[in-house]
Amino acid sequence: MKLTTKGNFHLTYCTNIHPGEEWQQVFANLKHYVLPLKARLSPQASFGIGLRLADVASRELLKRDNLAGFQSWLERENLYVFTINGFPYGKFHERIVKDKVYAPDWSKIERLNYTLRLVEILACLLPSGMDGGISTLPLSYKPWWQADSLAQTTILEKASLNLAMVTAEMVEIRQKTGKVLHLDIEPEPDGLLENTTEVINFFEKWLLPVGGAYLAKHLGISQTSAESQLREHIRLCYDTCHFAVEYEKPATVFARLPAAGIKIGKIQLSAAVRVNLPSDSQTRAKIGERLRPFAESTYLHQVIERHHDGRLHHYSDLIGALPYLEQSEAAEWRTHFHVPIFINDYSLLQSTQDDLLTVLNLLSDNHICQHLEIETYTWEVLPPAMKTDLLTSIQKEYDWILDRLGSISLLK
């Protein structure tokens, strides 16, 4: 839906929460969930969709008349697509995902071709007069390459070239149609890019010089012009859960990125599990028991602990971190587990909801980004006591955001 407060925002939820990799499964989920949500939240005005397409669905949607049929359905139901989640390439539900979610990474031709299909789809579906974004993984998974600096250098170089190839396609689409598309890199804990400093370094040392050289030659433009095109079409996806787990202050990120010439293409509205660690072991043991149900086997739930002197220590997954909880000298743990954004207190556990509130407050005065996407994808694996009817849960997340954005009017 399009909202006006002190600025125009497009708000949606990411449909990656619904199982289904094939196009007909995706389409069935949209009919089952999006239509009743629109009836409840935006019965008269147009309603935005945050589309998630796996590789197989992207291939199927481009066959026969599937894309034209989908576009007709969107128009008939007064729906529109302005953002696509292009992070998970394959299956994302009902199996062990863990670090497989990063494969293929941005050094691989499969990732490039998949993303080019998403660009083609979004260019067709995107309404005139608005920009469209595709979020993607933070290049690769850092632990795969951490011990091999040469391999990591190769990944950064190949990723820069592949991102430049996608940029060339988006430049051509803009020239032909006037539509502005951008690819939004999504940093997260243990991603090859996981924080603001790493994103800025990647742009300055790799994407702009290496990708810019390719783009300049491919398009027959100057290096300076090529770098400007990269800054326009390669942006950042700011996930409030991920940056909170990294202990990065939203205001600092919002200041550093524009100063470095990097745009935010999408803000994913989400919250992580947060734990203040007391000194007594008995309470810590109880906290461990409360955390244990979150150590499920489907997704990675990276943990970053903060010590009293500000030092940070990383654990690759919650299940591996729990044995260290009672003896850790840290003051706080934050865990990459997306929890419902409308709940802050879980009895001995909290969420990073305050960071999300800070982002919403910043947006009221700083129009750094207009694409907002609710992204709680863990409904299936939440502890049983936290599970409720999915449609009602999604609506509660919308209501919570709308209440905090202030006075809302919906635009047709």
C-alpha positions, 0 to 999 in steps of 0.5 A: 500500500502507498502511505503518506505521512511526512513522505510517501512510502510503499509498505508491504510484507515479504511473501517469503513467509509462505512455503512454495518454490514453484510459480503455481504455489506462489500464485496460490499463496498470493490469492490465499493471503494477499487478497484477504489482507487487502480486503482488511487493510486497503479495500479501496486503495491499491495494495503492494506485494513484496514478491518472493520468487525462487529460481524455479518460479522465476523460470516458470513465470517467464514461460508461455503467458504466465507473466501477462496473466499475472499482470492482468490479475494484479490490475484486476485486483488492484495490486502492484509489485514494487519489490522482489526478494531475490536472496533465497535462490532455492527452497526456503521452507520445510528443509534444512536451509542454514548456510545453503541460503547463500548458494549460489553466491555472487561469484556464480553465473547461476546467481547472475542469470537468476537475478537477470530474470527477476529484473526482467519480471520486475521491469514488466510488473512495476507500475510507471512512476515508481522505482522498483527494487530486488533485494539480494544476498551480501555477496557470499557467506564469510565463513566459506572464505575467511581462511583464504584471502586469495579466494575472498579476493576472487569472490569480490572481483567476480561479484563486482563484475556480475553486479555490473552486468546486472546494472547494465541491464537496468540502465538499458531498461531505464533508457527504454522504459523510464523505469528505475530498478535497483538491486539492494544488497542485504548485509547480515551477520556472517555475510561476506558484507555484514556491516556498514564499514564492509559495505562502504569498503566493498563499494570503494575498493571493488564495485566502483573501480572493478565494476565501473571499468566493466560498465564503462567499456560495455556502455561506452561511457566514462569511468565517472559516469559508470560509477554514477550508474552503479551508485544509482542501481546498486543499493543497500537493503537495510534489515532492522533485525540484521543491523540490530544484531550487529549493534549498529545504531540506525542514525549512524548508518543513515548518516554514513551511507549517504556520506559515502554515496550509497543509497538505501533501496529497501528497509526490511522491518524486522526484530531480533531476539535480545538478551541482557545477561545478568551476573548470576548463573541461576538466572542465566540457566533459566535464560538458556532454557528460554532460548533453547526452543529458538535453536531450531534446525532450519535456519542459521541464527547467528549470535553476536555478544557484546562485552562491557567494554564494547567488544563483540564476539560472534557465534555462527549459530545459536545452537553452538552458542548456548553451551557458552551462555553461563560462563560468558563474560558478555553483557548482552546477546543478540540473535538473528532470529526474526521474531514478531515485530509487535512483541518486545518482551518474552519473559527473560528475553526481549527483542530489538524492537527499539531499533525498529522504532528508531528507524520509523522515527528517523523516516518521519524526518529523513526520506532516505528510503520509501520502500518498507517491507515487513519481514518476519519469515520464521512463523513456521519455526517459532516456539509453539507458544508464540504461534497464532493464525498466520493471516491474523499475525501478518495483519497485526504486524501491519497494524503495529507499523501503521500505528507507529507511522502516525497519521496515514492516508491511503492513495489510490 
